[in-house]
């Protein structure tokens, strides 16, 4: 009986990852990583400041890793996320996924607000959104992204 219960529980936990869709309440870990239900998810197509990153704006230095994470919290506040996975979880148990909250693409939202940049697997749409954020000096486009973000980002 315990074995059957264990198999059923493991299926309920693992099957959504294997099926390609995850959903649930969001708890933001950092500017590109969040817990969706019981799953760790990293947003597909973006690179964002890491925890502890400092960034320069015209008049000051800010803890941009923290501020960018707060931007993701704003995008997910009160909403459940629905995520389409891109493969299996990595060795850290993190699944790469394209996620929406309230029907809004979270990777696109992070780029739009200027707290993330498209990476080498980003869609052309994300690159177009980045151009608008840069022109309007949103988020870190008012200053400088950390070197780690610039190195991993792809601008066209």
N, C-alpha and C positions, 0 to 999 in steps of 0.2 A: 504494500500500500504506500509506504514512504517513497519507494522508487517511482511509482506512478505519479505521485504528487510532485516529486522533484522534477520529473520529465515535463510535466505540464507547466510548472513554474518557469523552468529554463526555456521552454518554447515561447512562453509569453514575453520573456525578457529579450531573448535573442532573435526571434522571428522578425520583429519590426526592423532590425538592423539589416538582416539578410534580405528582406523584402524591398528595401530601398527607401522606405519612408519612416520617419520618426516624428513624433509629435508629443507635446506636453508643455507644462509650465517651464518658464525660462529662469535660470539663475546665471547671471553674467559672471564669468571668471576673469576675463580680460577683454581687450578691445576686439578680439577675433575669436574668442573661445567662450562657450557657454554650456551649461548643463541643460539639456532638453529632456524633461522627465528624468529618467535614470541614466541617460546617455551623455557622454562628453562629445561636443561637436565643435569643430573649427570651421568658420565660414569660408566657403570656396571662393576663389577669385580675388581675394584681397590680402594685403599685408598692412598691418597696423602697428602703432607704437606698442612696445612691450611694457609690462609692469616695471616701474623704475626708470623708464626712459624720461629724459629731460629734453625739452625743445625750446628753441628761442623764438620769441615773438619780438616785434620791434622794440618794445620797452622793457621786456622782462623774460626770464626763463620760467617755464611752467612744467609741472609734472605731467607731461602729455600722455604717458601710459595710463595714468589714472583718469585724466580728463576724457581720453578716447573711450575708455571702458564705461564711463558715465554716459557718453553719447549712445553707446549700445544699450545701456539700461533704459535711456529715454525712448529708444526705438521699440523696445520690447515691453515697456511698462504695462502691466495689466493684461497682456496678451499671451496666448499660447502660440508656440512656434510649430510650424509644419516644415519639415526638412526632407529634401531628396538627397539621399546619400550618394557619395562618389567612391564606391569601393568599401573594403573592410576597414575596421578600426586599425590604427597603427599600433606599434608595440606599447605605447602609453595608454592605449584604450580610447584614443580620440578618433572620431569619424569625421572625415571631410564631407561637408554638405552645403547645398544651397538651401537657405531657410527663409521663410516668410513669417511675419507676425502681422495679423490683421490684414493679410493680403499683400503686404509690402515687403519687397526683397531687402533683406537686412544688409547684404553685402553692398548692394546699390545705395542703400541709405547711408552706410558708413562712408562711402566714397562721396556721395552728394553733400554730406555735411562737412567734408574736408578732414575727417579723422582717420581715413584709410586711403590706400592707393590700390589700383589694380595690380595684380601680379602677372606672371608669365602665362597663366592659364585663363585669364579673365576674358570675358566676352567683349566684343567691340562696343556693345552698349555701355559697359562699365567704363571703357576708355573715353567714350563721349561724355559721360556724366562727370568724369574727372576734369575734362576740359572746362565744363561749366563751373565746377567748384573752384578751379584755379582762377578763372576770369573774375569770379565774384569774391575771391579771397575768403572763402569759407574755411573755418577750422584752422588747420595748420598751414593753409595757403597764405595766411597773414604773416607767416614767419618761415621757419624751416622745419622740415620733417627730420627725425633722427636718421643718422647714417644707415642704420640697419634697415629702415623702411625704404630709403632711396635706393639702396643696393639691391633689394629684392623686388622693387616695383619696376614696371615696364611702362614707360610713357611713349606715346606715339605722336 
